[in-house]
Each structure stands twice: as C-alpha cells, then as structure tokens.
Amino acid sequence: MNINHSITLTLVGILTWNKKDKLRRCLKSVERMEGDFDVLVVDNGSTDNTHEMIKKEFPLFSLISLP
C-alpha cells in the first residue's frame, strides 16, 4: 500500500452504508494487500458511526462522508 499518497495507478474504491463491522473486515483485508495503491471509502450517510471507525482505525485511507 502506498502510504505517501504520491501518484498511483490504482485506486481501491469502496462504497458503504451502515455496514461498519463488515467494512472493518474488508478494510483489514485491503491493508494486507501488496502493491502500490490508494484506498478511498465513500460513506453514504451511515448512522452506525462508520466514518468514526474509519478515521480511528484506518487513518491512511481517504474518506468521503456523505450526509
């Protein structure tokens, strides 16, 4: 995983809504992947504190939180 956020050719995009526990398992799996990529999670207005979990547990991943 590219933690410097320089130019990469691959972006892993994940859309979520109220699936915090499943998303956590998914993001842990993505963390174990090898290669040069960035991760973007789009939270589509979750009410289960998904965005707080991402910020706390996966600070290197980019997050867009929709209202």
SEFIZA-3560 file (N, C-alpha, C; in Angstrom, 3 decimals):
REM SEFIZA-3560
<numar><xx>0.844</xx><yy>-1.183</yy><zz>0.000</zz><atom>N</atom></numar>
<numar><xx>0.000</xx><yy>0.000</yy><zz>0.000</zz><atom>CA</atom></numar>
<numar><xx>0.880</xx><yy>1.234</yy><zz>0.000</zz><atom>C</atom></numar>
<numar><xx>0.513</xx><yy>2.209</yy><zz>-0.763</zz><atom>N</atom></numar>
<numar><xx>1.259</xx><yy>3.453</yy><zz>-0.878</zz><atom>CA</atom></numar>
<numar><xx>0.829</xx><yy>4.411</yy><zz>0.224</zz><atom>C</atom></numar>
<numar><xx>1.671</xx><yy>4.571</yy><zz>1.262</zz><atom>N</atom></numar>
<numar><xx>1.290</xx><yy>5.455</yy><zz>2.365</zz><atom>CA</atom></numar>
<numar><xx>1.744</xx><yy>6.892</yy><zz>2.153</zz><atom>C</atom></numar>
<numar><xx>2.508</xx><yy>7.143</yy><zz>1.091</zz><atom>N</atom></numar>
<numar><xx>2.968</xx><yy>8.503</yy><zz>0.814</zz><atom>CA</atom></numar>
<numar><xx>1.965</xx><yy>9.294</yy><zz>-0.006</zz><atom>C</atom></numar>
<numar><xx>0.954</xx><yy>8.648</yy><zz>-0.524</zz><atom>N</atom></numar>
<numar><xx>-0.074</xx><yy>9.276</yy><zz>-1.349</zz><atom>CA</atom></numar>
<numar><xx>0.528</xx><yy>10.029</yy><zz>-2.529</zz><atom>C</atom></numar>
<numar><xx>1.599</xx><yy>9.460</yy><zz>-3.105</zz><atom>N</atom></numar>
<numar><xx>2.119</xx><yy>10.014</yy><zz>-4.346</zz><atom>CA</atom></numar>
<numar><xx>1.227</xx><yy>9.508</yy><zz>-5.482</zz><atom>C</atom></numar>
<numar><xx>1.572</xx><yy>9.820</yy><zz>-6.701</zz><atom>N</atom></numar>
<numar><xx>0.754</xx><yy>9.404</yy><zz>-7.833</zz><atom>CA</atom></numar>
<numar><xx>0.757</xx><yy>7.884</yy><zz>-7.946</zz><atom>C</atom></numar>
<numar><xx>-0.413</xx><yy>7.304</yy><zz>-7.977</zz><atom>N</atom></numar>
<numar><xx>-0.547</xx><yy>5.863</yy><zz>-8.129</zz><atom>CA</atom></numar>
<numar><xx>-1.436</xx><yy>5.575</yy><zz>-9.332</zz><atom>C</atom></numar>
<numar><xx>-1.339</xx><yy>4.356</yy><zz>-9.808</zz><atom>N</atom></numar>
<numar><xx>-2.152</xx><yy>3.969</yy><zz>-10.949</zz><atom>CA</atom></numar>
<numar><xx>-3.403</xx><yy>3.204</yy><zz>-10.540</zz><atom>C</atom></numar>
<numar><xx>-3.481</xx><yy>2.809</yy><zz>-9.287</zz><atom>N</atom></numar>
<numar><xx>-4.608</xx><yy>2.004</yy><zz>-8.839</zz><atom>CA</atom></numar>
<numar><xx>-5.291</xx><yy>2.651</yy><zz>-7.637</zz><atom>C</atom></numar>
<numar><xx>-6.593</xx><yy>2.702</yy><zz>-7.696</zz><atom>N</atom></numar>
<numar><xx>-7.396</xx><yy>3.203</yy><zz>-6.586</zz><atom>CA</atom></numar>
<numar><xx>-8.407</xx><yy>2.126</yy><zz>-6.221</zz><atom>C</atom></numar>
<numar><xx>-8.431</xx><yy>1.754</yy><zz>-4.956</zz><atom>N</atom></numar>
<numar><xx>-9.441</xx><yy>0.837</yy><zz>-4.451</zz><atom>CA</atom></numar>
<numar><xx>-10.563</xx><yy>1.698</yy><zz>-3.895</zz><atom>C</atom></numar>
<numar><xx>-11.723</xx><yy>1.618</yy><zz>-4.508</zz><atom>N</atom></numar>
<numar><xx>-12.878</xx><yy>2.399</yy><zz>-4.073</zz><atom>CA</atom></numar>
<numar><xx>-13.913</xx><yy>1.503</yy><zz>-3.414</zz><atom>C</atom></numar>
<numar><xx>-14.386</xx><yy>1.915</yy><zz>-2.248</zz><atom>N</atom></numar>
<numar><xx>-15.361</xx><yy>1.126</yy><zz>-1.501</zz><atom>CA</atom></numar>
<numar><xx>-16.500</xx><yy>2.044</yy><zz>-1.078</zz><atom>C</atom></numar>
<numar><xx>-17.722</xx><yy>1.666</yy><zz>-1.434</zz><atom>N</atom></numar>
<numar><xx>-18.921</xx><yy>2.403</yy><zz>-1.048</zz><atom>CA</atom></numar>
<numar><xx>-19.598</xx><yy>1.642</yy><zz>0.081</zz><atom>C</atom></numar>
<numar><xx>-20.027</xx><yy>2.362</yy><zz>1.127</zz><atom>N</atom></numar>
<numar><xx>-20.650</xx><yy>1.691</yy><zz>2.264</zz><atom>CA</atom></numar>
<numar><xx>-21.820</xx><yy>2.487</yy><zz>2.804</zz><atom>C</atom></numar>
<numar><xx>-22.713</xx><yy>1.775</yy><zz>3.457</zz><atom>N</atom></numar>
<numar><xx>-23.836</xx><yy>2.386</yy><zz>4.166</zz><atom>CA</atom></numar>
<numar><xx>-24.261</xx><yy>1.448</yy><zz>5.286</zz><atom>C</atom></numar>
<numar><xx>-24.000</xx><yy>1.860</yy><zz>6.518</zz><atom>N</atom></numar>
<numar><xx>-24.411</xx><yy>1.124</yy><zz>7.723</zz><atom>CA</atom></numar>
<numar><xx>-23.931</xx><yy>-0.330</yy><zz>7.746</zz><atom>C</atom></numar>
<numar><xx>-22.703</xx><yy>-0.555</yy><zz>7.372</zz><atom>N</atom></numar>
<numar><xx>-22.103</xx><yy>-1.898</yy><zz>7.407</zz><atom>CA</atom></numar>
<numar><xx>-20.748</xx><yy>-1.838</yy><zz>8.093</zz><atom>C</atom></numar>
<numar><xx>-20.683</xx><yy>-1.169</yy><zz>9.226</zz><atom>N</atom></numar>
<numar><xx>-19.416</xx><yy>-0.898</yy><zz>9.909</zz><atom>CA</atom></numar>
<numar><xx>-18.597</xx><yy>-2.165</yy><zz>10.155</zz><atom>C</atom></numar>
<numar><xx>-19.194</xx><yy>-3.198</yy><zz>10.702</zz><atom>N</atom></numar>
<numar><xx>-18.429</xx><yy>-4.407</yy><zz>11.035</zz><atom>CA</atom></numar>
<numar><xx>-17.937</xx><yy>-5.138</yy><zz>9.791</zz><atom>C</atom></numar>
<numar><xx>-18.783</xx><yy>-5.233</yy><zz>8.774</zz><atom>N</atom></numar>
<numar><xx>-18.356</xx><yy>-5.862</yy><zz>7.521</zz><atom>CA</atom></numar>
<numar><xx>-17.278</xx><yy>-5.023</yy><zz>6.845</zz><atom>C</atom></numar>
<numar><xx>-17.423</xx><yy>-3.712</yy><zz>6.897</zz><atom>N</atom></numar>
<numar><xx>-16.430</xx><yy>-2.822</yy><zz>6.298</zz><atom>CA</atom></numar>
<numar><xx>-15.086</xx><yy>-2.955</yy><zz>7.012</zz><atom>C</atom></numar>
<numar><xx>-15.097</xx><yy>-3.063</yy><zz>8.326</zz><atom>N</atom></numar>
<numar><xx>-13.858</xx><yy>-3.232</yy><zz>9.083</zz><atom>CA</atom></numar>
<numar><xx>-13.108</xx><yy>-4.473</yy><zz>8.593</zz><atom>C</atom></numar>
<numar><xx>-13.814</xx><yy>-5.584</yy><zz>8.427</zz><atom>N</atom></numar>
<numar><xx>-13.176</xx><yy>-6.810</yy><zz>7.929</zz><atom>CA</atom></numar>
<numar><xx>-12.628</xx><yy>-6.603</yy><zz>6.513</zz><atom>C</atom></numar>
<numar><xx>-13.393</xx><yy>-5.920</yy><zz>5.691</zz><atom>N</atom></numar>
<numar><xx>-12.958</xx><yy>-5.638</yy><zz>4.327</zz><atom>CA</atom></numar>
<numar><xx>-11.685</xx><yy>-4.793</yy><zz>4.317</zz><atom>C</atom></numar>
<numar><xx>-11.661</xx><yy>-3.723</yy><zz>5.119</zz><atom>N</atom></numar>
<numar><xx>-10.507</xx><yy>-2.826</yy><zz>5.130</zz><atom>CA</atom></numar>
<numar><xx>-9.270</xx><yy>-3.495</yy><zz>5.710</zz><atom>C</atom></numar>
<numar><xx>-9.447</xx><yy>-4.387</yy><zz>6.673</zz><atom>N</atom></numar>
<numar><xx>-8.302</xx><yy>-5.142</yy><zz>7.186</zz><atom>CA</atom></numar>
<numar><xx>-7.730</xx><yy>-6.033</yy><zz>6.099</zz><atom>C</atom></numar>
<numar><xx>-8.579</xx><yy>-6.596</yy><zz>5.284</zz><atom>N</atom></numar>
<numar><xx>-8.123</xx><yy>-7.411</yy><zz>4.161</zz><atom>CA</atom></numar>
<numar><xx>-7.371</xx><yy>-6.554</yy><zz>3.144</zz><atom>C</atom></numar>
<numar><xx>-7.899</xx><yy>-5.380</yy><zz>2.857</zz><atom>N</atom></numar>
<numar><xx>-7.239</xx><yy>-4.468</yy><zz>1.918</zz><atom>CA</atom></numar>
<numar><xx>-5.861</xx><yy>-4.060</yy><zz>2.455</zz><atom>C</atom></numar>
<numar><xx>-5.747</xx><yy>-3.844</yy><zz>3.765</zz><atom>N</atom></numar>
<numar><xx>-4.456</xx><yy>-3.475</yy><zz>4.356</zz><atom>CA</atom></numar>
<numar><xx>-3.389</xx><yy>-4.540</yy><zz>4.097</zz><atom>C</atom></numar>
<numar><xx>-3.799</xx><yy>-5.788</yy><zz>4.023</zz><atom>N</atom></numar>
<numar><xx>-2.841</xx><yy>-6.882</yy><zz>3.818</zz><atom>CA</atom></numar>
<numar><xx>-2.428</xx><yy>-7.053</yy><zz>2.359</zz><atom>C</atom></numar>
<numar><xx>-3.111</xx><yy>-6.368</yy><zz>1.454</zz><atom>N</atom></numar>
<numar><xx>-2.790</xx><yy>-6.483</yy><zz>0.032</zz><atom>CA</atom></numar>
<numar><xx>-1.432</xx><yy>-5.855</yy><zz>-0.253</zz><atom>C</atom></numar>
<numar><xx>-0.746</xx><yy>-6.432</yy><zz>-1.218</zz><atom>N</atom></numar>
<numar><xx>0.540</xx><yy>-5.884</yy><zz>-1.643</zz><atom>CA</atom></numar>
<numar><xx>0.333</xx><yy>-5.077</yy><zz>-2.910</zz><atom>C</atom></numar>
<numar><xx>1.174</xx><yy>-4.086</yy><zz>-3.093</zz><atom>N</atom></numar>
<numar><xx>1.105</xx><yy>-3.284</yy><zz>-4.305</zz><atom>CA</atom></numar>
<numar><xx>1.063</xx><yy>-1.810</yy><zz>-3.992</zz><atom>C</atom></numar>
<numar><xx>1.057</xx><yy>-1.035</yy><zz>-5.054</zz><atom>N</atom></numar>
<numar><xx>1.065</xx><yy>0.416</yy><zz>-4.962</zz><atom>CA</atom></numar>
<numar><xx>-0.338</xx><yy>0.920</yy><zz>-5.297</zz><atom>C</atom></numar>
<numar><xx>-1.122</xx><yy>1.234</yy><zz>-4.273</zz><atom>N</atom></numar>
<numar><xx>-2.494</xx><yy>1.673</yy><zz>-4.489</zz><atom>CA</atom></numar>
<numar><xx>-2.935</xx><yy>2.580</yy><zz>-3.356</zz><atom>C</atom></numar>
<numar><xx>-3.962</xx><yy>3.345</yy><zz>-3.616</zz><atom>N</atom></numar>
<numar><xx>-4.612</xx><yy>4.169</yy><zz>-2.603</zz><atom>CA</atom></numar>
<numar><xx>-6.012</xx><yy>3.612</yy><zz>-2.369</zz><atom>C</atom></numar>
<numar><xx>-6.577</xx><yy>3.946</yy><zz>-1.220</zz><atom>N</atom></numar>
<numar><xx>-7.906</xx><yy>3.465</yy><zz>-0.856</zz><atom>CA</atom></numar>
<numar><xx>-8.810</xx><yy>4.668</yy><zz>-0.592</zz><atom>C</atom></numar>
<numar><xx>-9.979</xx><yy>4.648</yy><zz>-1.200</zz><atom>N</atom></numar>
<numar><xx>-10.991</xx><yy>5.678</yy><zz>-0.987</zz><atom>CA</atom></numar>
<numar><xx>-12.270</xx><yy>4.990</yy><zz>-0.527</zz><atom>C</atom></numar>
<numar><xx>-12.744</xx><yy>5.361</yy><zz>0.653</zz><atom>N</atom></numar>
<numar><xx>-14.009</xx><yy>4.846</yy><zz>1.175</zz><atom>CA</atom></numar>
<numar><xx>-15.033</xx><yy>5.974</yy><zz>1.108</zz><atom>C</atom></numar>
<numar><xx>-16.187</xx><yy>5.682</yy><zz>0.532</zz><atom>N</atom></numar>
<numar><xx>-17.283</xx><yy>6.643</yy><zz>0.471</zz><atom>CA</atom></numar>
<numar><xx>-18.389</xx><yy>6.126</yy><zz>1.385</zz><atom>C</atom></numar>
<numar><xx>-18.641</xx><yy>6.875</yy><zz>2.448</zz><atom>N</atom></numar>
<numar><xx>-19.690</xx><yy>6.530</yy><zz>3.405</zz><atom>CA</atom></numar>
<numar><xx>-20.949</xx><yy>7.281</yy><zz>3.000</zz><atom>C</atom></numar>
<numar><xx>-21.959</xx><yy>6.537</yy><zz>2.593</zz><atom>N</atom></numar>
<numar><xx>-23.181</xx><yy>7.120</yy><zz>2.042</zz><atom>CA</atom></numar>
<numar><xx>-24.199</xx><yy>7.461</yy><zz>3.132</zz><atom>C</atom></numar>
<numar><xx>-23.749</xx><yy>8.221</yy><zz>4.146</zz><atom>N</atom></numar>
<numar><xx>-24.651</xx><yy>8.705</yy><zz>5.180</zz><atom>CA</atom></numar>
<numar><xx>-24.968</xx><yy>7.695</yy><zz>6.266</zz><atom>C</atom></numar>
<numar><xx>-24.024</xx><yy>6.828</yy><zz>6.605</zz><atom>N</atom></numar>
<numar><xx>-24.246</xx><yy>5.823</yy><zz>7.644</zz><atom>CA</atom></numar>
<numar><xx>-24.601</xx><yy>6.461</yy><zz>8.978</zz><atom>C</atom></numar>
<numar><xx>-25.399</xx><yy>5.748</yy><zz>9.758</zz><atom>N</atom></numar>
<numar><xx>-25.773</xx><yy>6.204</yy><zz>11.094</zz><atom>CA</atom></numar>
<numar><xx>-25.217</xx><yy>5.283</yy><zz>12.173</zz><atom>C</atom></numar>
<numar><xx>-24.297</xx><yy>4.388</yy><zz>11.796</zz><atom>N</atom></numar>
<numar><xx>-23.726</xx><yy>3.423</yy><zz>12.747</zz><atom>CA</atom></numar>
<numar><xx>-22.271</xx><yy>3.759</yy><zz>13.108</zz><atom>C</atom></numar>
<numar><xx>-21.904</xx><yy>5.034</yy><zz>12.962</zz><atom>N</atom></numar>
<numar><xx>-20.552</xx><yy>5.520</yy><zz>13.293</zz><atom>CA</atom></numar>
<numar><xx>-19.466</xx><yy>4.938</yy><zz>12.406</zz><atom>C</atom></numar>
<numar><xx>-19.824</xx><yy>4.580</yy><zz>11.183</zz><atom>N</atom></numar>
<numar><xx>-18.850</xx><yy>4.050</yy><zz>10.237</zz><atom>CA</atom></numar>
<numar><xx>-17.690</xx><yy>5.016</yy><zz>10.023</zz><atom>C</atom></numar>
<numar><xx>-17.996</xx><yy>6.287</yy><zz>9.785</zz><atom>N</atom></numar>
<numar><xx>-16.927</xx><yy>7.238</yy><zz>9.478</zz><atom>CA</atom></numar>
<numar><xx>-15.963</xx><yy>7.414</yy><zz>10.651</zz><atom>C</atom></numar>
<numar><xx>-16.445</xx><yy>7.360</yy><zz>11.878</zz><atom>N</atom></numar>
<numar><xx>-15.548</xx><yy>7.468</yy><zz>13.034</zz><atom>CA</atom></numar>
<numar><xx>-14.613</xx><yy>6.263</yy><zz>13.112</zz><atom>C</atom></numar>
<numar><xx>-15.141</xx><yy>5.070</yy><zz>12.820</zz><atom>N</atom></numar>
<numar><xx>-14.328</xx><yy>3.863</yy><zz>12.828</zz><atom>CA</atom></numar>
<numar><xx>-13.219</xx><yy>3.950</yy><zz>11.784</zz><atom>C</atom></numar>
<numar><xx>-13.556</xx><yy>4.435</yy><zz>10.590</zz><atom>N</atom></numar>
<numar><xx>-12.560</xx><yy>4.547</yy><zz>9.527</zz><atom>CA</atom></numar>
<numar><xx>-11.468</xx><yy>5.530</yy><zz>9.938</zz><atom>C</atom></numar>
<numar><xx>-11.856</xx><yy>6.691</yy><zz>10.432</zz><atom>N</atom></numar>
<numar><xx>-10.867</xx><yy>7.701</yy><zz>10.839</zz><atom>CA</atom></numar>
<numar><xx>-9.938</xx><yy>7.179</yy><zz>11.932</zz><atom>C</atom></numar>
<numar><xx>-10.488</xx><yy>6.432</yy><zz>12.882</zz><atom>N</atom></numar>
<numar><xx>-9.697</xx><yy>5.945</yy><zz>14.007</zz><atom>CA</atom></numar>
<numar><xx>-8.828</xx><yy>4.739</yy><zz>13.638</zz><atom>C</atom></numar>
<numar><xx>-9.397</xx><yy>3.772</yy><zz>12.943</zz><atom>N</atom></numar>
<numar><xx>-8.705</xx><yy>2.510</yy><zz>12.704</zz><atom>CA</atom></numar>
<numar><xx>-7.942</xx><yy>2.453</yy><zz>11.386</zz><atom>C</atom></numar>
<numar><xx>-8.291</xx><yy>3.313</yy><zz>10.432</zz><atom>N</atom></numar>
<numar><xx>-7.667</xx><yy>3.282</yy><zz>9.108</zz><atom>CA</atom></numar>
<numar><xx>-7.323</xx><yy>4.699</yy><zz>8.655</zz><atom>C</atom></numar>
<numar><xx>-6.477</xx><yy>5.388</yy><zz>9.417</zz><atom>N</atom></numar>
<numar><xx>-6.208</xx><yy>6.802</yy><zz>9.124</zz><atom>CA</atom></numar>
<numar><xx>-5.494</xx><yy>7.056</yy><zz>7.792</zz><atom>C</atom></numar>
<numar><xx>-4.876</xx><yy>6.031</yy><zz>7.208</zz><atom>N</atom></numar>
<numar><xx>-4.184</xx><yy>6.223</yy><zz>5.938</zz><atom>CA</atom></numar>
<numar><xx>-5.115</xx><yy>6.135</yy><zz>4.739</zz><atom>C</atom></numar>
<numar><xx>-6.345</xx><yy>5.703</yy><zz>4.963</zz><atom>N</atom></numar>
<numar><xx>-7.313</xx><yy>5.600</yy><zz>3.870</zz><atom>CA</atom></numar>
<numar><xx>-8.045</xx><yy>6.914</yy><zz>3.737</zz><atom>C</atom></numar>
<numar><xx>-8.357</xx><yy>7.297</yy><zz>2.490</zz><atom>N</atom></numar>
<numar><xx>-9.133</xx><yy>8.505</yy><zz>2.238</zz><atom>CA</atom></numar>
<numar><xx>-10.606</xx><yy>8.218</yy><zz>2.480</zz><atom>C</atom></numar>
<numar><xx>-11.318</xx><yy>9.221</yy><zz>3.000</zz><atom>N</atom></numar>
<numar><xx>-12.722</xx><yy>9.046</yy><zz>3.349</zz><atom>CA</atom></numar>
<numar><xx>-13.541</xx><yy>10.228</yy><zz>2.854</zz><atom>C</atom></numar>
<numar><xx>-14.643</xx><yy>9.916</yy><zz>2.213</zz><atom>N</atom></numar>
<numar><xx>-15.652</xx><yy>10.914</yy><zz>1.878</zz><atom>CA</atom></numar>
<numar><xx>-16.909</xx><yy>10.508</yy><zz>2.625</zz><atom>C</atom></numar>
<numar><xx>-17.418</xx><yy>11.396</yy><zz>3.468</zz><atom>N</atom></numar>
<numar><xx>-18.648</xx><yy>11.130</yy><zz>4.219</zz><atom>CA</atom></numar>
<numar><xx>-19.768</xx><yy>11.967</yy><zz>3.637</zz><atom>C</atom></numar>
<numar><xx>-20.761</xx><yy>11.305</yy><zz>3.079</zz><atom>N</atom></numar>
<numar><xx>-21.907</xx><yy>11.995</yy><zz>2.508</zz><atom>CA</atom></numar>
<numar><xx>-22.975</xx><yy>12.177</yy><zz>3.584</zz><atom>C</atom></numar>
<numar><xx>-23.747</xx><yy>13.241</yy><zz>3.481</zz><atom>N</atom></numar>
<numar><xx>-24.793</xx><yy>13.494</yy><zz>4.503</zz><atom>CA</atom></numar>
<numar><xx>-25.949</xx><yy>12.518</yy><zz>4.382</zz><atom>C</atom></numar>
//
